Amino acid sequence: MAGHTSANGTGKAASSSRSPLQAEAASSEAARLLPQVLQLVQDFIASGEKPETYVAPWGSIPDFRKAVTLDLPDSVSTDAAGMPDETALMDAIKLVFDHSVNPWTGRFLDKLYAATTPVGIAADLVLSAVNANAHVMSASPVLSLAEERCVEGLCEVFGFTEKKPDGLTMPGGSAANTLAVQTALANVFPPFRTQGVLGVVQYLADKGKAPRPLLFTSSQCHYSLDKAAISAGLGLDSVVKVACDKTGRMCPKALEEALEQAVQQRTGTPFLINATSGTTVLGSFDPLPELAAVARKHGCWLHIDASWGGPIVFSHRAEYAGLMKGSQLADSITINPHKLLNVPLQCSFLLVRDADTLSANSLDAGYLFHSKDRRENAAMKTMGCGRRGDALKFWLYWVRYGKQGFGHHVDAGLQLATQLVEYIRSKPELELGPLAHPLFLQICFRPKQPSSADDGAHTLDPEQVRVRSKGTQFVYQELKSRRMFAVDFAPLPNDIGDYIRLVVHPRTRMDDLRTLVDQVAEIGHAYWKQA
């Protein structure tokens, strides 16, 4: 290794720092430690690619807690030269890999995210090395520019082109949805910024309107909309859940009726409509043009939670890209590239059609913001100050794969999902749940009770629902104990009970999906036989 040699001849470059965090030159320590860590990363990925590797190293949380203890030492051992012993560090990193869910198996079908790519790992390494706060451009010039450019690119694909749009990264889709609600409140009700909810109540009373601001969203929306209402000081009673059709899409007629009822009965004043593009359970897309028309009629802010389904806009298949038709009519949009596009956690954006709406979140801080240009001061747009440059990860993905590559990636997942549905339908011992139309990437199914008639899930009485849900939960627990697949179960709309829910990620192998379906059928058959 090139570099200075210390007096003790260890080959470690000397450091003038008195801090134990830099007992030697950082470049010397990095040259020695990072290759060892990289080897552990490569071993973890390679292990995941082996068909015999468990997706989870433990079958239950209690088992995990018994197996793993994390130390917090008061002091650390040192070598002969007085340097920290690196064995403990490497053992600790190896412990993380040995006891973590391995998404590189391709059999982690539980959540709406999956394994990243080597590009993502490289991007995270770059961010850690730069270690810049993306709150002001002077501290993070390239990271801020990457965020600005990604916001521009996303606004363009969603049709935010008439006014001057803007946006920023947020620490997750829930945070983005919360900021959207707060931004809407401040723009729809001017007193909110200075007087809070009390000011809004007085503002509405002065106008002869019901004093409670109301947020309307579908019964299948993400729970973050409820959390946003709590965070904004509105409370859960300000969230109105609107009925969905059998495929999980919010019904525009039901929305219209709910809005009119609220106004007529003076239960509250509508201010925001949330449309979901890609619901958590069924992967359904709310009809944006119809909801936008209702929002305009009632003077409501229209927000689109496209955290999961937003990347469908890149699809090369018109019937799928068209699911985002009308997105240009929204006031704000949330999208999470860390989900469908496999960018490393976290990478989420809030986009707004009109940049000026974000000024409601701005404050003067002379010690930090030295210009009024929000492009130079991203922290002016949000409630936080410490900001990781997460947009860099998405920018490097865009550089590596391009917009066309994003589209082909999404389409690969859609093709897999179609094939999987047909395979499930070929299994008479399985019951397929409702599907989004057109089909997205979530598929819900469960073992069919052999003694039941083929009467369809929508005619089940409560006892039948309970019995079949119990079978679903048994299958889920058995799959969990086998550790080869990670899936989830969820109650479906219209009270038809619990179903196994899996997420078809575009990089999943079809052979693995068939094996999973076969195991659900086999476990279900054994359950019903003994039940």
C-alpha positions in Angstrom: 0.0 0.0 0.0 1.4 3.4 -1.0 1.6 6.1 1.7 3.4 7.1 4.8 4.7 4.5 7.3 4.3 5.1 11.0 7.3 4.9 13.4 6.3 1.5 14.6 6.6 0.1 11.1 2.9 -1.1 10.8 2.4 0.6 7.5 -0.5 2.6 8.8 -0.3 6.3 7.8 0.1 8.6 10.8 -2.6 11.1 11.8 -2.2 14.3 13.7 -5.7 14.1 15.1 -6.2 13.4 18.8 -9.6 11.8 18.2 -9.8 8.0 18.4 -12.1 8.3 15.4 -9.1 9.1 13.3 -6.1 7.4 14.9 -4.6 7.1 11.4 -5.1 8.9 8.1 -8.6 8.2 6.8 -7.3 7.2 3.4 -5.1 4.6 4.9 -7.9 3.2 7.1 -10.3 3.2 4.2 -7.8 1.3 2.0 -7.6 -1.4 4.6 -11.2 -1.7 5.8 -13.3 -1.1 2.7 -12.0 -4.1 0.7 -12.9 -6.3 3.7 -16.4 -4.9 3.9 -16.9 -5.1 0.2 -16.0 -8.8 0.3 -18.7 -9.3 2.9 -21.2 -7.5 0.7 -20.2 -9.6 -2.3 -20.6 -12.8 -0.2 -24.0 -11.7 1.0 -25.2 -11.1 -2.6 -23.7 -14.3 -3.9 -25.3 -16.2 -1.1 -28.7 -14.7 -2.0 -28.3 -16.0 -5.6 -28.0 -19.6 -4.4 -31.4 -21.5 -4.6 -30.9 -23.1 -1.2 -30.3 -19.8 0.8 -33.1 -18.9 3.2 -34.7 -15.6 2.6 -34.8 -15.1 6.4 -32.3 -16.7 8.8 -35.0 -17.1 11.5 -38.6 -18.3 11.5 -40.0 -15.8 14.1 -39.1 -12.6 15.9 -38.8 -14.5 19.3 -36.3 -16.9 17.7 -34.3 -14.0 16.4 -34.2 -12.2 19.8 -32.9 -15.4 21.4 -30.3 -15.8 18.7 -28.8 -12.3 18.5 -27.4 -10.0 21.0 -25.8 -6.7 20.0 -23.0 -5.4 22.3 -22.4 -1.7 23.2 -18.9 -1.9 24.7 -17.5 0.8 27.0 -14.0 0.3 25.5 -12.4 -1.8 22.7 -9.4 -3.9 22.5 -6.4 -2.7 20.6 -3.5 -4.3 18.8 0.2 -4.0 19.6 0.4 -0.6 18.0 -2.5 0.7 20.0 -4.9 0.7 17.1 -8.5 -0.7 17.6 -8.9 -4.4 17.0 -10.6 -4.8 13.6 -11.7 -8.3 14.2 -14.7 -7.2 16.4 -15.8 -4.7 13.7 -15.7 -7.2 10.9 -17.5 -9.8 13.1 -20.2 -7.2 13.8 -20.7 -6.5 10.1 -20.8 -10.2 9.3 -23.4 -10.6 12.1 -25.6 -8.1 10.3 -25.5 -10.1 7.0 -25.9 -13.4 8.7 -29.1 -12.4 10.5 -30.7 -10.1 7.9 -33.5 -10.8 5.4 -31.6 -11.5 2.1 -33.5 -9.7 -0.7 -30.9 -10.9 -3.2 -32.7 -14.3 -3.1 -35.5 -12.8 -5.2 -37.9 -14.5 -2.9 -38.6 -11.5 -0.7 -42.1 -10.8 -1.9 -43.5 -9.4 1.4 -43.2 -5.6 1.0 -43.3 -3.0 -1.8 -39.5 -2.8 -2.1 -36.9 -5.4 -3.0 -33.1 -5.8 -3.5 -31.3 -2.8 -4.8 -28.7 -3.1 -7.6 -24.9 -2.8 -7.5 -25.4 0.7 -8.9 -27.5 1.5 -5.8 -24.8 0.2 -3.5 -22.2 2.3 -5.2 -24.5 5.3 -5.0 -24.9 4.9 -1.2 -21.1 4.6 -0.9 -20.7 7.9 -2.7 -23.2 9.6 -0.5 -21.5 8.3 2.6 -18.1 9.4 1.4 -19.3 12.9 0.5 -21.4 13.1 3.7 -23.0 16.4 2.7 -26.2 17.9 4.1 -28.4 18.7 1.1 -30.2 21.6 3.0 -28.3 24.3 1.2 -26.5 24.2 -2.2 -23.3 25.7 -0.8 -22.8 22.6 1.3 -23.8 20.1 -1.4 -23.5 21.6 -4.8 -23.7 18.4 -6.9 -26.2 16.7 -4.7 -28.5 19.7 -4.8 -28.2 19.9 -8.6 -29.0 16.2 -8.9 -32.1 16.8 -6.8 -33.1 19.7 -8.9 -32.6 17.8 -12.1 -34.5 14.7 -10.9 -37.4 16.9 -9.8 -37.5 18.5 -13.2 -37.4 15.1 -14.9 -40.2 13.6 -12.8 -42.4 16.7 -13.2 -42.0 16.4 -16.9 -43.1 12.8 -17.1 -46.1 13.6 -14.9 -47.1 16.6 -17.0 -46.3 19.4 -14.6 -45.3 21.8 -17.3 -47.9 24.6 -17.4 -46.7 26.5 -14.4 -43.2 26.5 -12.8 -43.2 23.2 -10.9 -40.9 22.2 -8.1 -40.3 19.4 -5.5 -37.8 17.8 -3.2 -36.8 14.5 -1.7 -38.4 13.4 1.5 -37.5 10.7 4.0 -40.2 8.3 2.8 -43.6 8.5 1.2 -45.4 9.1 4.5 -43.3 12.2 5.1 -44.0 13.4 1.6 -47.8 12.8 2.1 -47.6 14.7 5.4 -45.8 17.7 3.8 -48.4 17.7 1.0 -51.3 17.9 3.6 -49.5 20.7 5.5 -48.7 22.6 2.2 -52.3 22.2 1.1 -53.6 23.6 4.4 -51.4 26.6 4.2 -52.4 27.4 0.6 -56.2 26.7 0.9 -56.4 28.4 4.3 -54.0 31.4 4.5 -54.2 31.8 8.4 -52.9 28.3 8.9 -49.2 29.3 8.5 -49.3 31.9 11.3 -52.3 30.8 13.5 -52.5 27.1 12.9 -55.7 25.1 13.1 -57.3 27.7 15.4 -56.8 30.3 12.7 -58.4 28.0 10.1 -61.4 27.4 12.4 -62.0 31.2 12.7 -61.3 31.7 9.0 -64.1 29.2 8.1 -66.5 30.6 10.7 -66.1 34.1 9.2 -67.0 32.7 5.9 -70.1 30.9 7.3 -68.6 27.4 6.6 -68.3 24.4 8.9 -65.1 24.9 11.0 -63.5 21.4 10.6 -61.2 21.0 7.5 -61.8 17.6 5.9 -59.5 15.4 4.0 -61.1 12.8 1.6 -59.3 9.6 0.6 -60.2 6.1 -0.4 -60.9 3.3 2.0 -57.9 1.5 0.5 -55.4 4.4 1.0 -52.2 4.2 2.8 -52.4 4.8 6.6 -50.0 7.7 6.2 -52.9 9.9 5.3 -54.4 9.3 8.8 -50.9 10.0 10.3 -50.7 13.2 8.2 -54.0 14.4 9.7 -52.7 13.8 13.2 -49.4 15.6 12.4 -51.2 18.6 10.9 -53.3 18.9 14.1 -56.5 18.0 12.3 -57.1 14.6 14.0 -58.5 11.4 12.6 -62.1 12.7 12.6 -61.0 15.0 9.8 -60.3 12.1 7.5 -63.2 10.8 5.4 -62.8 7.4 3.9 -64.6 6.9 0.5 -65.9 3.6 -0.8 -64.1 1.7 -3.5 -65.3 -0.6 -6.2 -64.5 -4.3 -6.1 -61.1 -3.7 -7.7 -60.0 -1.3 -5.0 -60.5 2.0 -7.0 -62.1 5.0 -5.3 -65.6 5.6 -6.7 -65.9 9.2 -8.0 -69.7 9.1 -7.4 -69.2 8.0 -3.8 -66.6 10.8 -3.4 -69.0 13.4 -4.8 -71.8 12.2 -2.4 -69.4 12.3 0.6 -68.3 15.8 -0.2 -71.9 17.1 -0.7 -73.0 15.3 2.5 -70.2 17.0 4.5 -71.2 20.4 3.2 -75.0 20.0 3.6 -74.7 18.5 7.0 -72.0 21.0 8.0 -69.8 18.2 9.4 -66.8 20.0 7.9 -65.3 21.9 4.9 -63.5 19.8 2.3 -60.0 21.0 1.4 -58.0 18.0 0.1 -58.7 15.0 -2.0 -56.1 12.2 -2.0 -56.0 9.9 -5.0 -54.0 6.7 -4.7 -52.0 5.4 -7.6 -51.1 1.9 -6.6 -52.8 0.8 -3.4 -50.9 -1.2 -0.8 -53.0 -4.3 -0.9 -54.5 -4.7 -4.5 -52.3 -2.3 -6.4 -55.3 -0.3 -7.7 -55.2 3.1 -9.4 -57.8 5.7 -8.6 -59.4 7.4 -11.7 -57.5 10.6 -11.8 -59.4 12.7 -14.4 -62.7 12.0 -12.7 -61.3 12.8 -9.2 -59.6 16.0 -10.6 -63.0 17.2 -11.9 -64.5 16.7 -8.5 -61.6 18.5 -6.8 -62.0 21.5 -9.2 -65.8 21.6 -8.6 -65.3 21.7 -4.8 -62.2 23.9 -4.7 -60.1 21.1 -3.2 -56.3 20.5 -3.4 -55.7 17.3 -5.3 -52.8 15.1 -4.1 -51.8 11.9 -5.7 -50.1 9.3 -3.5 -48.2 7.5 -6.2 -45.6 6.2 -3.8 -45.9 2.6 -5.2 -47.5 2.9 -8.6 -46.0 6.1 -9.8 -43.3 4.5 -11.9 -46.0 3.0 -14.1 -45.8 6.3 -16.0 -42.5 5.0 -17.5 -44.3 1.9 -19.0 -44.1 1.3 -22.7 -47.6 -0.2 -22.6 -50.2 2.4 -23.2 -52.9 0.8 -21.1 -50.6 1.0 -18.1 -48.9 4.4 -18.6 -52.4 5.6 -19.1 -53.2 4.8 -15.5 -51.5 8.1 -14.6 -53.5 10.1 -17.2 -54.7 13.2 -15.4 -51.7 13.5 -13.1 -51.0 16.9 -14.6 -54.2 18.1 -13.0 -53.0 17.4 -9.5 -51.5 20.0 -7.1 -49.0 17.5 -5.7 -47.6 14.0 -6.2 -45.7 11.6 -4.1 -43.4 9.0 -5.7 -40.9 6.5 -4.2 -38.2 5.3 -6.6 -37.0 3.1 -3.7 -40.0 0.8 -4.2 -40.7 -0.3 -7.8 -37.5 1.1 -9.3 -35.2 -0.6 -6.8 -33.3 2.5 -5.8 -31.8 2.0 -2.3 -33.9 3.0 0.7 -34.8 5.8 1.1 -35.6 7.8 -2.0 -38.9 9.6 -2.1 -40.1 12.8 -3.8 -42.9 15.3 -3.3 -43.6 17.1 -6.5 -45.8 20.3 -6.8 -47.4 21.7 -9.9 -46.8 25.3 -8.7 -43.4 26.0 -7.0 -44.9 29.0 -5.2 -47.1 26.7 -3.1 -44.0 25.5 -1.2 -43.3 29.1 0.0 -45.8 28.4 2.7 -43.1 26.2 4.4 -40.3 28.9 4.1 -38.8 30.8 7.0 -36.0 33.3 7.2 -32.9 31.9 8.8 -30.1 34.3 8.1 -27.5 32.0 9.6 -28.3 29.4 7.0 -30.2 30.7 4.0 -28.2 33.5 2.3 -30.5 33.9 -0.7 -34.2 33.8 -1.4 -33.8 31.2 -4.2 -35.3 28.0 -3.0 -33.3 26.1 -5.5 -30.2 27.0 -3.5 -31.9 26.3 -0.2 -33.9 23.0 -0.3 -34.6 23.1 3.4 -36.7 26.2 2.9 -39.3 23.9 1.2 -39.8 21.5 4.0 -40.1 21.2 7.8 -36.7 19.5 8.2 -33.2 20.8 8.0 -30.9 17.7 8.0 -31.3 16.2 4.5 -29.5 13.3 2.9 -28.8 13.8 -0.8 -31.1 10.8 -1.7 -31.8 12.2 -5.2 -28.2 11.4 -6.2 -29.1 7.7 -6.1 -32.0 8.2 -8.5 -29.9 10.4 -10.7 -27.2 7.7 -11.0 -30.0 5.2 -11.8 -31.3 7.4 -14.5 -27.7 7.8 -15.9 -27.2 4.0 -15.8 -30.6 2.8 -17.1 -32.3 5.7 -18.7 -36.0 6.5 -18.9 -36.4 3.7 -21.5 -34.8 1.2 -19.1 -37.2 2.2 -16.3 -40.1 1.4 -18.6 -38.7 -2.0 -19.6 -38.2 -2.8 -15.9 -41.8 -2.0 -15.0 -43.1 -3.9 -18.0 -41.1 -7.0 -17.0 -42.9 -7.0 -13.7 -46.3 -6.7 -15.4 -45.6 -9.6 -17.7 -44.5 -11.7 -14.7 -47.7 -10.9 -12.8 -49.9 -11.9 -15.8 -48.1 -15.2 -16.1 -48.5 -15.8 -12.3 -52.2 -15.2 -12.3 -52.7 -17.7 -15.1 -50.6 -20.3 -13.1 -52.7 -19.7 -10.0 -55.9 -20.1 -12.0 -54.6 -23.5 -13.2 -54.6 -24.7 -9.6 -58.2 -25.9 -8.6 -57.1 -26.0 -4.9 -56.4 -22.3 -4.8 -58.8 -19.3 -4.6 -57.8 -16.1 -6.4 -58.8 -12.9 -4.8 -59.9 -9.7 -6.5 -57.4 -8.2 -8.9 -56.7 -4.6 -9.8 -57.9 -3.7 -13.3 -55.7 -3.6 -15.3 -53.6 -6.1 -13.2 -50.7 -4.5 -11.3 -48.0 -6.2 -9.3 -49.9 -7.4 -6.2 -51.6 -10.8 -6.3 -53.8 -12.1 -3.5 -54.8 -15.8 -3.3 -55.5 -18.4 -0.6 -56.1 -22.2 -0.3 -59.6 -23.1 -1.2 -61.7 -24.9 1.3 -62.4 -28.3 -0.5 -65.9 -28.7 0.8 -67.0 -25.3 -0.4 -69.0 -24.7 -3.5 -67.4 -22.5 -6.2 -69.8 -19.7 -5.1 -67.3 -16.8 -5.4 -65.7 -14.9 -2.5 -68.3 -12.1 -2.5 -71.1 -14.3 -1.2 -69.4 -15.6 1.9 -71.1 -15.3 5.3 -69.0 -14.1 8.3 -68.4 -17.6 9.5 -67.0 -18.7 6.1 -64.8 -15.6 6.1 -63.5 -16.5 9.5 -62.8 -20.1 8.6 -61.0 -19.3 5.3 -59.0 -16.5 6.9 -57.8 -19.0 9.5 -56.6 -21.2 6.7 -54.7 -18.3 5.1 -53.0 -17.5 8.4 -51.9 -21.1 8.8 -50.3 -21.0 5.3 -48.6 -17.8 6.1 -47.1 -19.1 9.4 -46.0 -22.3 7.7 -44.3 -20.4 4.9 -42.6 -18.2 7.5 -41.3 -21.2 9.4 -39.9 -22.7 6.2 -38.0 -19.4 5.5 -37.7 -19.9 1.8 -40.3 -17.3 0.9 -41.3 -14.0 2.5 -44.9 -13.1 1.8 -47.6 -11.3 3.7 -51.3 -11.7 4.3 -54.0 -9.0 4.3 -57.7 -8.5 4.7 -59.3 -7.7 1.3 -62.0 -5.1 0.6 -65.7 -5.9 1.1 -65.0 -8.1 4.2 -64.1 -11.2 2.3 -61.3 -12.2 4.7 -57.6 -12.7 4.7 -55.6 -13.6 1.6 -51.9 -14.4 1.0 -50.5 -11.2 -0.6 -47.4 -11.3 -2.6 -45.6 -8.5 -4.6 -44.3 -9.5 -8.0 -41.1 -7.6 -8.3 -39.8 -7.3 -11.9 -36.5 -9.1 -11.1 -38.2 -12.1 -9.5 -37.7 -15.5 -11.3 -40.9 -17.1 -12.6 -39.6 -20.5 -11.4 -39.6 -19.2 -7.8 -43.1 -17.9 -8.2 -44.4 -21.2 -9.4 -42.6 -23.0 -6.5 -44.3 -20.6 -4.1 -47.7 -21.2 -5.5 -47.2 -24.9 -5.3 -46.2 -24.7 -1.7 -49.3 -22.6 -0.8 -51.4 -25.3 -2.5 -49.6 -28.1 -0.7 -49.8 -26.4 2.7 -53.4 -25.5 2.2 -54.3 -29.1 1.2 -52.7 -30.4 4.4 -54.4 -27.8 6.5 -57.9 -28.5 5.2 -57.3 -32.2 5.4 -56.6 -32.0 9.1 -59.1 -29.3 9.8 
